[in-house]
């Protein structure tokens, strides 16, 4: 059984950027960097990809189901995210960031507008 719920927005972005569901799952399971997402109660994680001449990053933003978040007494620690065994992670968006992203809010403005319009 698939433990992921894919939004239409995420599927559209994956198609646009040429990303597969398996690649996004790999980013979630083995992220190089994890940040708080721009939308409340979301998590954004990243993996580097590409070559040394043409590097890029693959980002994904997802949400853990509310019932699983409430059952955790302390703040969610990134290393323990996959140990939550959530019934379904909600994949909200996925994108490629050209080059190396800055530490603060690497999400392009056009993506921010699209995600905010979904809420």
Backbone as CSV, one residue per row, in Angstrom:
resi,resn,N_x,N_y,N_z,CA_x,CA_y,CA_z,C_x,C_y,C_z
1,UNK,0.850,-1.194,0.000,0.000,0.000,0.000,0.880,1.237,0.000
2,UNK,0.517,2.218,-0.787,1.287,3.442,-0.917,1.034,4.350,0.288
3,UNK,2.099,4.823,0.919,1.980,5.678,2.094,2.032,7.155,1.738
4,UNK,1.718,7.494,0.512,1.802,8.872,0.056,0.502,9.290,-0.624
5,UNK,0.084,10.507,-0.334,-1.056,11.105,-1.029,-0.477,12.210,-1.907
6,UNK,-0.648,12.099,-3.211,-0.080,13.046,-4.165,-1.142,14.062,-4.571
7,UNK,-0.895,15.341,-4.304,-1.844,16.372,-4.737,-1.711,16.567,-6.239
8,UNK,-2.746,17.123,-6.856,-2.685,17.410,-8.289,-1.557,18.384,-8.592
9,UNK,-1.345,19.336,-7.685,-0.263,20.307,-7.873,1.093,19.598,-7.920
10,UNK,1.320,18.664,-7.001,2.608,17.961,-6.971,2.796,17.116,-8.233
11,UNK,1.742,16.445,-8.683,1.842,15.636,-9.898,2.114,16.502,-11.120
12,UNK,1.489,17.677,-11.173,1.716,18.601,-12.284,3.165,19.089,-12.288
13,UNK,3.682,19.450,-11.110,5.060,19.938,-11.012,6.067,18.832,-11.314
14,UNK,5.776,17.625,-10.883,6.669,16.512,-11.175,6.742,16.274,-12.680
15,UNK,5.624,16.362,-13.352,5.595,16.201,-14.796,6.390,17.320,-15.467
16,UNK,6.207,18.560,-14.990,6.888,19.726,-15.557,8.408,19.612,-15.408
17,UNK,8.875,19.198,-14.236,10.307,19.112,-13.963,10.913,17.754,-14.296
18,UNK,10.116,16.813,-14.762,10.624,15.496,-15.143,11.053,14.654,-13.951
19,UNK,10.287,14.725,-12.868,10.600,13.978,-11.651,9.606,12.831,-11.491
20,UNK,10.099,11.705,-11.009,9.223,10.551,-10.789,8.788,10.482,-9.330
21,UNK,7.749,9.706,-9.071,7.304,9.513,-7.692,8.398,8.841,-6.872
22,UNK,9.095,7.897,-7.472,10.167,7.203,-6.766,11.281,8.179,-6.380
23,UNK,11.592,9.142,-7.244,12.647,10.121,-6.945,12.233,11.014,-5.778
24,UNK,10.982,11.405,-5.735,10.486,12.252,-4.642,10.486,11.467,-3.340
25,UNK,10.113,10.197,-3.390,10.149,9.356,-2.186,11.582,9.252,-1.656
26,UNK,12.554,9.146,-2.571,13.957,9.050,-2.169,14.430,10.343,-1.508
27,UNK,13.962,11.486,-2.007,14.302,12.773,-1.393,13.752,12.834,0.032
28,UNK,12.529,12.345,0.225,11.906,12.372,1.555,12.621,11.415,2.513
29,UNK,12.993,10.238,2.039,13.611,9.240,2.910,15.069,9.559,3.258
30,UNK,15.795,10.208,2.341,17.215,10.507,2.555,17.531,11.956,2.199
31,UNK,16.974,12.912,2.910,17.228,14.311,2.560,18.625,14.768,2.984
32,UNK,19.181,15.701,2.232,20.448,16.321,2.619,20.190,17.535,3.501
33,UNK,19.028,18.125,3.338,18.664,19.286,4.155,17.159,19.267,4.374
34,UNK,16.748,19.622,5.592,15.326,19.681,5.934,15.054,21.044,6.541
35,UNK,13.973,21.660,6.085,13.571,22.962,6.608,12.076,22.946,6.885
36,UNK,11.639,23.957,7.610,10.207,24.153,7.813,9.641,24.693,6.510
37,UNK,8.513,24.159,6.068,7.898,24.607,4.830,7.294,25.991,4.963
38,UNK,6.996,26.619,3.823,6.421,27.963,3.843,4.969,27.953,4.282
39,UNK,4.301,26.844,4.079,2.924,26.688,4.513,2.959,26.112,5.925
40,UNK,2.015,26.515,6.755,1.969,26.027,8.134,1.930,24.503,8.192
41,UNK,2.670,23.952,9.142,2.690,22.512,9.416,3.180,21.680,8.233
42,UNK,4.112,22.230,7.449,4.697,21.481,6.344,6.203,21.394,6.527
43,UNK,6.791,20.469,5.819,8.224,20.237,5.862,8.738,20.255,4.431
44,UNK,9.865,20.922,4.218,10.512,20.936,2.909,11.859,20.241,3.047
45,UNK,12.172,19.352,2.112,13.464,18.677,2.167,14.078,18.643,0.769
46,UNK,15.406,18.446,0.741,16.156,18.610,-0.496,17.245,17.567,-0.635
47,UNK,17.560,17.231,-1.893,18.727,16.437,-2.259,19.396,17.126,-3.433
48,UNK,20.723,17.108,-3.462,21.430,17.665,-4.615,21.439,16.627,-5.728
49,UNK,21.546,17.109,-6.954,21.565,16.231,-8.120,22.331,16.937,-9.233
50,UNK,22.430,16.282,-10.364,23.112,16.874,-11.506,24.601,16.574,-11.481
51,UNK,25.350,17.329,-12.285,26.796,17.144,-12.374,27.512,18.313,-11.707
52,UNK,28.830,18.236,-11.649,29.580,19.336,-11.037,29.484,20.614,-11.880
53,UNK,29.323,20.478,-13.187,29.183,21.656,-14.055,27.756,22.197,-14.069
54,UNK,26.784,21.325,-13.881,25.378,21.724,-13.917,24.632,21.156,-12.701
55,UNK,24.943,21.658,-11.510,24.260,21.131,-10.318,22.850,21.702,-10.176
56,UNK,22.012,20.955,-9.538,20.681,21.437,-9.178,20.230,20.694,-7.942
57,UNK,19.151,21.159,-7.359,18.596,20.527,-6.169,17.162,20.114,-6.449
58,UNK,16.778,19.000,-5.873,15.388,18.539,-5.965,14.767,18.770,-4.599
59,UNK,13.707,19.542,-4.584,12.995,19.881,-3.340,11.611,19.266,-3.364
60,UNK,11.105,18.957,-2.208,9.713,18.542,-2.075,9.153,19.090,-0.765
61,UNK,7.894,19.429,-0.787,7.221,19.918,0.412,6.081,18.956,0.709
62,UNK,6.011,18.526,1.956,4.983,17.562,2.339,4.451,17.876,3.719
63,UNK,3.366,17.201,4.062,2.695,17.406,5.343,2.428,16.048,5.966
64,UNK,2.651,15.974,7.273,2.348,14.760,8.021,0.910,14.876,8.505
65,UNK,0.110,13.805,8.415,-1.288,13.888,8.846,-1.423,14.442,10.259
66,UNK,-2.438,15.241,10.455,-2.672,15.960,11.717,-2.715,15.030,12.919
67,UNK,-3.342,13.883,12.818,-3.462,12.987,13.963,-2.103,12.476,14.423
68,UNK,-1.178,12.261,13.485,0.151,11.779,13.839,0.979,12.887,14.476
69,UNK,0.798,14.129,14.008,1.548,15.253,14.562,1.104,15.507,15.991
70,UNK,-0.192,15.462,16.258,-0.710,15.726,17.597,-0.275,14.661,18.594
71,UNK,-0.067,13.440,18.126,0.306,12.373,19.048,1.747,12.495,19.526
72,UNK,2.550,13.275,18.839,3.928,13.484,19.258,3.961,14.612,20.290
73,UNK,4.513,14.352,21.463,4.522,15.347,22.529,5.529,16.449,22.262
74,UNK,6.688,16.115,21.715,7.700,17.139,21.447,7.646,17.547,19.982
75,UNK,8.414,18.581,19.666,8.479,19.048,18.279,9.066,17.935,17.415
76,UNK,8.633,17.854,16.187,9.089,16.803,15.289,10.563,17.026,14.978
77,UNK,11.361,16.010,15.207,12.787,16.069,14.904,12.971,15.480,13.516
78,UNK,13.646,16.215,12.589,13.761,15.749,11.210,14.263,14.317,11.054
79,UNK,15.225,13.881,11.855,15.767,12.534,11.712,14.754,11.460,12.060
80,UNK,13.731,11.812,12.799,12.741,10.833,13.228,11.451,10.906,12.421
81,UNK,11.448,11.664,11.321,10.220,11.835,10.539,9.689,10.516,9.990
82,UNK,10.555,9.704,9.444,10.081,8.474,8.827,9.687,7.436,9.873
83,UNK,10.109,7.621,11.111,9.743,6.688,12.170,8.327,6.928,12.684
84,UNK,7.692,8.007,12.222,6.326,8.288,12.654,5.341,7.257,12.109
85,UNK,5.709,6.618,11.001,4.854,5.634,10.353,3.458,6.194,10.091
86,UNK,3.444,7.370,9.495,2.180,8.019,9.162,1.438,7.182,8.128
87,UNK,0.114,7.208,8.222,-0.675,6.448,7.262,-0.436,6.980,5.851
88,UNK,-0.477,8.290,5.693,-0.228,8.887,4.380,0.451,10.231,4.555
89,UNK,1.623,10.387,3.947,2.253,11.703,3.870,1.603,12.418,2.696
90,UNK,1.253,13.669,2.876,0.630,14.437,1.809,1.720,15.228,1.090
91,UNK,2.025,14.839,-0.140,3.033,15.525,-0.939,2.354,16.730,-1.575
92,UNK,2.810,17.919,-1.199,2.166,19.145,-1.653,2.795,19.676,-2.933
93,UNK,4.122,19.673,-3.005,4.789,20.206,-4.183,6.157,19.574,-4.348
94,UNK,6.707,19.679,-5.550,8.055,19.209,-5.856,8.619,20.106,-6.949
95,UNK,9.913,20.403,-6.872,10.517,21.269,-7.879,12.018,21.069,-7.926
96,UNK,12.611,21.566,-9.032,14.066,21.594,-9.187,14.522,23.029,-8.968
97,UNK,15.587,23.182,-8.212,16.172,24.506,-7.988,17.523,24.509,-8.692
98,UNK,17.736,25.406,-9.659,19.014,25.408,-10.388,20.155,25.896,-9.495
99,UNK,21.292,25.218,-9.556,22.442,25.609,-8.749,22.274,25.198,-7.306
100,UNK,22.856,26.007,-6.410,22.773,25.735,-4.979,21.889,26.792,-4.342
101,UNK,20.898,26.357,-3.590,19.941,27.288,-2.993,20.521,27.950,-1.749
102,UNK,20.047,29.164,-1.440,20.453,29.804,-0.191,19.804,29.086,0.988
103,UNK,20.295,29.345,2.179,19.750,28.673,3.369,18.335,29.131,3.690
104,UNK,17.958,30.327,3.304,16.628,30.861,3.639,15.701,30.807,2.435
105,UNK,14.578,30.136,2.613,13.477,30.119,1.652,13.922,29.972,0.204
106,UNK,14.348,28.788,-0.205,14.817,28.592,-1.569,13.702,28.423,-2.595
107,UNK,12.466,28.608,-2.194,11.347,28.354,-3.087,11.140,29.557,-4.010
108,UNK,11.105,29.339,-5.322,10.871,30.434,-6.262,9.523,31.112,-6.005
109,UNK,9.466,32.405,-6.281,8.271,33.210,-6.004,7.031,32.681,-6.728
110,UNK,7.189,32.225,-7.961,6.037,31.710,-8.715,5.443,30.460,-8.054
111,UNK,6.296,29.620,-7.467,5.821,28.430,-6.767,5.086,28.843,-5.498
112,UNK,5.636,29.839,-4.790,4.982,30.335,-3.571,3.560,30.816,-3.868
113,UNK,3.405,31.561,-4.954,2.081,32.072,-5.324,1.109,30.928,-5.613
114,UNK,1.583,29.922,-6.346,0.726,28.789,-6.693,0.286,28.029,-5.434
115,UNK,1.218,27.783,-4.527,0.902,27.021,-3.323,-0.062,27.815,-2.430
116,UNK,0.173,29.093,-2.288,-0.697,29.920,-1.452,-2.107,30.001,-2.043
117,UNK,-2.200,29.928,-3.363,-3.536,29.980,-3.984,-4.307,28.678,-3.745
118,UNK,-3.609,27.581,-3.450,-4.276,26.308,-3.181,-4.916,26.257,-1.815
119,UNK,-4.427,27.080,-0.905,-4.905,27.037,0.487,-6.158,27.868,0.665
